[in-house]
Amino acid sequence: MASGKNYLEYILEQLSGLGEIRWRAMMGEYLLYYQGKLVGGIYDDRLLVKPTPSAKALLPEAPLALPYEGAKEMLLVEETDDRELLAALLNAVAEDLPAPRKRS
């Protein structure tokens, strides 16, 4: 099942305070970038983020979910109504990830 554009728009609205969110459509789903880093995505109308140490600390009870068959597990974000938590979460994930590589 592909994700709907309405769910993407809802999540982008929830993250609008961050200002640096970019997204990219990929095979019916949406990849989410923050501070130039791939932090997660929307898969089957679910918000999933990379399971970095800081993300796990912020969401200790969050279940792991597969974005698609054969992928690495990611954290399922169930509290999508909490803008402050979402902002803290994306900031934490981005901080844990290495800087993007420069393209040559």
C-alpha positions as CSV (number, residue, x, y, z in Angstrom):
1,M,0.0,0.0,0.0
2,A,1.4,3.4,-1.0
3,S,1.3,6.4,1.3
4,G,-1.2,9.2,0.5
5,K,-0.3,12.8,-0.2
6,N,-2.7,13.9,2.5
7,Y,-0.7,12.0,5.2
8,L,2.5,13.6,3.8
9,E,1.0,17.0,4.0
10,Y,-0.2,16.4,7.6
11,I,3.3,15.3,8.7
12,L,4.9,18.3,6.9
13,E,2.4,20.6,8.7
14,Q,3.3,19.0,12.1
15,L,7.0,19.6,11.3
16,S,6.5,23.1,9.8
17,G,8.3,24.7,12.8
18,L,11.6,23.1,11.8
19,G,11.7,24.9,8.5
20,E,14.4,22.7,6.8
21,I,12.3,19.6,6.0
22,R,12.6,18.3,2.5
23,W,10.9,15.3,1.0
24,R,11.3,13.1,-2.0
25,A,8.8,10.7,-3.5
26,M,10.2,7.1,-3.8
27,M,8.1,4.3,-5.2
28,G,4.8,5.5,-3.7
29,E,6.4,6.4,-0.4
30,Y,8.2,9.6,0.9
31,L,11.7,10.0,2.2
32,L,12.2,12.8,4.8
33,Y,15.3,14.9,5.0
34,Y,16.2,17.3,7.8
35,Q,19.4,19.4,7.8
36,G,20.4,17.6,4.6
37,K,20.2,14.2,6.3
38,L,17.8,11.3,5.6
39,V,16.1,11.0,9.0
40,G,13.2,8.8,8.1
41,G,10.2,8.5,5.9
42,I,6.5,7.9,5.4
43,Y,5.7,4.3,4.5
44,D,2.2,3.0,4.3
45,D,0.9,6.2,5.9
46,R,3.2,5.6,8.9
47,L,6.0,8.0,10.1
48,L,9.2,6.0,10.6
49,V,12.5,7.4,11.7
50,K,16.0,6.0,11.9
51,P,16.5,4.2,15.2
52,T,19.5,6.3,16.4
53,P,20.4,6.2,20.1
54,S,18.8,9.6,20.7
55,A,15.6,8.6,19.0
56,K,15.4,5.4,21.1
57,A,15.9,7.5,24.2
58,L,13.1,9.9,23.2
59,L,10.7,7.0,22.2
60,P,11.7,4.1,24.5
61,E,8.4,2.3,24.0
62,A,8.2,2.8,20.2
63,P,7.9,-0.4,18.2
64,L,10.3,-1.2,15.4
65,A,8.7,-1.6,12.0
66,L,9.9,-2.4,8.5
67,P,9.3,0.3,5.9
68,Y,9.3,-2.3,3.2
69,E,10.4,-5.9,2.7
70,G,14.1,-6.3,3.1
71,A,14.7,-3.0,4.7
72,K,16.3,-2.2,8.1
73,E,13.9,-1.7,10.9
74,M,12.9,1.8,11.9
75,L,11.1,3.4,14.8
76,L,7.4,3.8,14.4
77,V,6.3,7.2,15.6
78,E,2.8,7.0,16.9
79,E,2.6,10.4,18.6
80,T,2.3,12.4,15.4
81,D,0.0,15.0,17.0
82,D,2.8,16.2,19.4
83,R,4.7,18.8,17.4
84,E,7.2,19.4,20.2
85,L,8.1,15.8,20.4
86,L,8.4,15.5,16.6
87,A,10.7,18.5,16.5
88,A,12.9,17.2,19.3
89,L,12.9,13.8,17.6
90,L,14.1,15.0,14.2
91,N,16.7,17.2,15.8
92,A,18.0,14.3,17.8
93,V,18.1,11.9,14.8
94,A,19.8,14.6,12.7
95,E,22.4,15.2,15.4
96,D,23.2,11.5,15.7
97,L,23.7,11.0,11.9
98,P,26.9,11.9,10.1
99,A,27.2,14.9,7.9
100,P,26.0,14.3,4.3
101,R,28.8,13.5,1.9
102,K,29.7,16.2,-0.6
103,R,28.9,15.2,-4.2
104,S,31.8,15.6,-6.6
